[in-house]
Amino acid sequence: MSGQDPCSPHVADVYPVAQRIVGNIERILVGKPEAIRTALVTLLAEGHLLVEDVPGVGKTSLAKALARSLGCTVTRIQFTPDLLPSDITGVSVFNRSTGDFDFRPGPVFANVVVGDEINRACPKTQSALLECMEERQVTIDGHSHPLTGPFMVIATQNPVEMEGTYPLPEAQRDRFTARISLGYPDPAAELAMIDEHAAADPFTTLEPVSTAAEVRALCQAVRLVHMSADLRRYVVEVVSATRRLPELRLGASPRATLQLIRASRARAALAGRDFVVPDDVQAMAPPVLSHRLVLTAQALLDRLSPEELVQEVLADVPVPYAPPSPPPIKAGGRGGGKPTEGRSDRLAALWRRSPQVP
């Protein structure tokens, strides 16, 4: 965004900034482009990311690399069973000189909050993040303290079957925009990781490639990405279909609908488009919806996974007919005029409902 007002949002600026951030993170996390892409989508969708996997696969490394790449204020909280809610949000301390209580902010007062092994803390401590994640504020002793944007929680957790873990409550999981799993790297990526980490710790040379103001502008730009009425209806139908599945005790919430729309817009912007296509929705549905679904006991016995059920829903719900799309935005600049100028009206006219799934 060189030479431009950093507070002026432009959809075409998302792609080059995202490429810089991706390149920075790949110095730390090798061979996981989809996980990095989903993390960036979550950031631009103004959401929160849950990284769930076994120890040692790079969960914390991904969170720290993304946080350091943004040039924002960053805090890290190590969740343990003895952690208290006030250790996260802050506490009011009596000041003898003034005879009043002074509020001392906790580590949640940062642009990026890295919560390591969040499910090792008890549910009471986990609930300290509920208001922060949804309302972007902290209420202590009846006083609300706003959190400065951009604000993102990147939490890691071990599988609930492991020792010393507490499952996240449904209300906590629902506040995370997306959940990803890294998995083990393939042999080639593991060899590249050895070479990258052999000489020195790459974190020591990792420099920010963006700023808080730039991230705020990009988040505003993502809101300008066009999404036709048919696609918005398609998202509602996909989310509603999860609530009717007999294999589920609890389907996706209306919050999931809003976050799937935001994530689809962010993915379109990362692809260099200022309009959403069905592929964006279908790509983001599994990471956005699966962790919100609660399976029945029979579904658990049948070893069904939420991801499989989301894929079944996507296969059953008719997809809107995809019209011929305008050419993508050039990554290097906007050209003449605003990138969305006049295009939204044309797309709204082109998108129409197909009688059958293509």
C-alpha angles and dihedrals in degrees: 000000000000116000093011135104102270090215094054109096120222123171092213091062093063096076100055093044091048091052091054092051093046092051091050094050093046088063086068105028112043124198099009105104095147093052091049091048092052090049090054092047089053091050094051091044087058091240141123130258130222116198112195124183145108119294120281103027097107106271095137092038091058092049094047094044092052092046094050093046092060099060090225131128108282133193130180125210120194105208114218133166092257095051114121128212090244089057086066106034101032135247141248113245125196113246111208095196094057099027090229139099119263121205116231110197119230128222091277088078096089138092094248121028116192110202109193117206093350093181093062089075122079119260091255090061093042089056090062087080097053097088092037094054098044106031101026092231142092123224116206123172091346095309122111118218115195122224118230116242141273089056122174133165115208108189128183125202138179120232110281091240090070123097120275099014132131118207113242113251117248092250090054095049091048091061092060110089094208141005124209137181120209102200125192117312121247117253094261093051091046091053090049089050091054091052092047095050099036101084100037144337105282090210090071091064098036109120129188115264097186141031137230091250091051092049090050090052092049091050089053090048091054089058088061093060108116120241117183123230091248092055092048088051089048091056091051091050092050093050093043090052091061090060091059098050112117089212091065132076090189128023130197119301130232086257087062089056092055093045093048089054092049092047091049090052091049092050091051090052091050088053091055096255130123092204134060125239128193091259089066092055094045093048094051098040097082098050092040100044109027099074091052095058121096114204126216120247090255092052090052090050089051088053093237117164127215089236091059091051092050089052090051090052091050089051093050102043112082113247120227115251110265112229124207104285126224116250114280122260114266111250094223098062150326102268113207120353128343115328093234095045110131093344099095092060092051092049093048088055094046099048109085137157117268116216090225138026108269 
